[in-house]
Amino acid sequence: MIGLLAVLATSRIRKIHPAHYLLAALVLWMFTSYLWSHSPPATITKATSSAQLLVMTLLIWQFAPTPIKQRSLIAAYICGSYVSAASVLYAFATNSGSNLGLAEGRYTASGFDENELGVTLALALAMSGYLLSMNHKYQFAWLLHIPVSLLAICLTGSRGAFLATCVAAFMMPFSFATLDARKRWMAAAALTLCLSMALVVIPKTTWERLGTIHSEVAEGTFTNRTRIWTAGLEVYREHPIIGVGSGAFGESVYSRLDVPYVAHNSYLSILVELGTIGATLFAALLCALLYLIENLPKVQRRAWLILLLTWCVAVSSLTWEHRKPTWLLFGLLIAQSGALGRKSSSQSSARLEPRYAFSR
């Protein structure tokens, strides 16, 4: 509502980026799947949530057209992740957030799943590296965020988040290369301190859980995820073209697993729920985002490639196609492309022109 009032006040609407049409097509297909959904209420809930997030990407496009405003949004995400990381550290210090007693050595913020919080922090970690590489103001805050986030991610005990963090860590060498000698030493000292603290204070059970990544990949079930994925693929073979309906994954596998599990894999979730048609739309969207990254300047291209790869690894164990961090990431990338794409220098004036102007 506030965004609509702002548009009416300025009497200007930016021309929509082509990537937004792919996002809109995906949301439209979610709503269409209501017609054959195995769980119509879940379809409406998930499709409506995705529609709201589509509006969020349009608001980013409309009100953050410049790199400075886009970096401010990234900074806001990082500041929010500070609160979550601090909550994890508090839960560990007070022994009050150990996964409600379900798993020893896992800590999280109130109201957060450990795996989702870990991935949220992994994305924020890559964003901190991005702001450092851009010499964004308040560099000390982004430097401090790195060890704080690393420690919090380890305390969640999330193996998926740990793998995503390994990808996000590729941002660090590029980020530190832009710092002066004094700040490099500060960064090195902070990371050394973080590693030392992690080795000393993080519980043995947490390290043991993280140490099972290799065995789980080789012969494990990823905490029953392989059973869920097998059931999902069986459902897909029965409904290969149009799927079982957005949000209906749990209902569709219930007869096979006796529990309405979510997919724990965004790619499989889309394939089963939206069928080949929906999966094709999503694949086209990811290809479009990669194309946008290719057209960015060198520093931004490198940063956004790592950010997108971090997300791609993270959602291999999470159902995140309808979650806010996913759409925020997509919306920021589209906005960044609109501001910094290779063609923007010759089309900047055209892109800043309003598509619609209301007469006063």
Secondary structure, DSSP 8 states (H G I E B T S, - for coil): -HHHHHHHHHTEEE---HHHHHHHHHHHHHHHGGGG-SSHHHHHHHHHHHHHHHHHHHHHHHH--SHHHHHHHHHHHHHHHHHHHHHHHHHHHHT--SGGGTSTT----TT--HHHHHHHHHHHHHHHHHHHHTT-S-HHHHHHHHHHHHHHHHHHT-HHHHHHHHHHTTHHHHHHTTS-HHHHHHHHHHHHHHHHHHHHHS-HHHHHHHTTHHHHHHH--TTTHHHHHHHHHHHHHHSTTT-S-TT-HHHHHHHHHSS----S-HHHHHHHHHHHHHHHHHHHHHHHHHHHHHTS-HHHHHHHHHHHHHHHHHTTSS--TTSHHHHHHHHHHHHHHHHHSTTHHHHHHHHHSEEEE---
